[in-house]
Amino acid sequence: QLQFVESGGGLVQPGGSLRLLCAASGFDFGLEIMSWFRQAPGKEREHVAAIRTNGVTTAYIESVKGRFTISRDNNKKMLYLQMTGLTREDTAVYYCNRKNNPDSWGQGTQVTVTS
């Protein structure tokens, strides 16, 4: 069964950086477009970034373009999200999952941006 374990979140000041990690298992990771999602307090979960199986083609929502970088290691079945220039609006629980047919959500990792 699909399993995702996210880590790397924490408390950071505005302008700071964090690197999120996701360990995936239970499916053929290298054949799936992978994504990061986030859910802020009182809001619905939103898609943040995606990366194709080649590890080169990426896509981001407008609000994180130029600040976030998604990457993957197909051999290790790992997904990453490098976040820089963090703002309070980035505060959320971050999740990784398949872009298509996301399922079996992990516990996520909390990112809190505050001074």
Long-range contacts (C-beta under 8 A, 24 or more apart in sequence): 1-26, 1-104, 2-26, 2-27, 2-98, 2-103, 2-104, 3-104, 3-106, 4-95, 4-96, 4-97, 4-104, 4-105, 4-106, 5-106, 5-107, 6-94, 6-95, 6-96, 6-106, 6-107, 6-108, 6-109, 7-109, 8-109, 9-93, 9-94, 9-108, 9-109, 9-110, 9-111, 9-112, 10-110, 10-111, 10-112, 11-112, 11-114, 12-86, 12-111, 12-112, 12-113, 13-113, 13-114, 13-115, 14-86, 14-87, 14-88, 14-113, 14-114, 14-115, 15-85, 15-86, 16-86, 16-113, 17-82, 17-83, 17-84, 17-85, 17-86, 18-83, 18-86, 18-111, 19-80, 19-81, 19-82, 19-83, 20-80, 20-81, 20-82, 20-83, 20-94, 20-96, 20-109, 20-111, 21-78, 21-79, 21-80, 22-78, 22-79, 22-80, 22-81, 22-96, 22-106, 23-77, 23-78, 24-77, 24-78, 24-79, 24-96, 25-77, 26-104, 27-98, 29-74, 29-77, 30-74, 30-77, 32-98, 32-99, 32-100, 33-98, 33-99, 33-100, 34-70, 34-72, 34-79, 34-96, 34-97, 34-98, 34-99, 35-70, 35-96, 35-97, 35-98, 35-99, 35-102, 36-68, 36-70, 36-79, 36-81, 36-94, 36-95, 36-96, 37-94, 37-95, 37-96, 37-97, 37-102, 38-90, 38-92, 38-93, 38-94, 38-95, 38-111, 39-92, 39-93, 39-95, 39-108, 40-89, 40-91, 40-92, 41-91, 41-92, 43-92, 45-95, 47-99, 48-81, 48-94, 49-81, 50-99, 51-79, 63-89, 64-90, 83-111, 86-111, 86-113, 87-113, 88-113, 88-114, 89-113
